Amino acid sequence: MGAQLRVYRAKIRSAKATKKITRAMELISASRIQKAQQRMAEAAPYSRAVTQAVSAVASHSSIDHQLLAEAENPSRAAVVIFSADRGLAGAFSAQVLREAGDLAERLQGEGKEVLYYVLGRKAVQYFQFRQRPMEHKWVGGSDQPQFEVAKEVSDAMIQ
């Protein structure tokens, strides 16, 4: 009887330790989310200004460029999926993949071929596990995005 009691007490201690670790991880991820939201809020005016500037150039310019011309009857659509590269972002990656799936269904319902451009290890694993084709994939760097990767993605999209 005493041996069983020791086993149960050890399991309880283990569960309490796991609970403490999980709580600490939740607090860390919550603070990271708050910091990211603050950075997004700080960048919003710049984003609006860039969007307005690009819209003004596109509408008042006579430049002939692929990104400024709208295709008359597009048969393909590109879906760019950004996900996390590692843990503590499961809900984020799952929601991104769910929204991408909904968008792809809607586009396929319109009769368009959907091409996937996938960024982040979680999304790449999702597509590989389900044996879905990816037009291009990028892994690594979702924590600290680099301009070079963004340039590579934009070049792939333009092509």
NORWOMO-V612634 format. One record per pair of residues at least 12 apart in sequence whose C-alpha atoms are under 8 Angstrom apart, sorted by the first residue. I is the first residue (numbers start at 1). J is the second residue. Records with the same first field share a line. If there is no record, write none. Layout:
# NORWOMO-V612634
I: J ; J
This chain:
# NORWOMO-V612634
29: 88
66: 158
67: 158
74: 112
75: 111 ; 112 ; 113
76: 112 ; 113 ; 114 ; 115
77: 107 ; 112 ; 113 ; 114 ; 115
78: 114 ; 115 ; 116 ; 117 ; 157
79: 100 ; 104 ; 114 ; 115 ; 116 ; 117
80: 116 ; 117 ; 118 ; 119
81: 96 ; 97 ; 100 ; 116 ; 117 ; 118 ; 119 ; 123
82: 96 ; 118 ; 119 ; 120 ; 123
83: 96 ; 97 ; 119 ; 120 ; 121 ; 122 ; 123 ; 142
84: 120 ; 121 ; 122 ; 123 ; 142 ; 143
85: 120 ; 121 ; 122 ; 139 ; 140 ; 141 ; 142 ; 143
86: 121 ; 122
93: 122 ; 123
97: 123
115: 134 ; 135
116: 133 ; 134 ; 135 ; 136
117: 134 ; 135 ; 136 ; 137
118: 134 ; 136 ; 137 ; 138
119: 137 ; 138 ; 139 ; 142
120: 137 ; 138 ; 139 ; 140 ; 141 ; 142
121: 138 ; 139 ; 140
124: 137 ; 139
136: 156
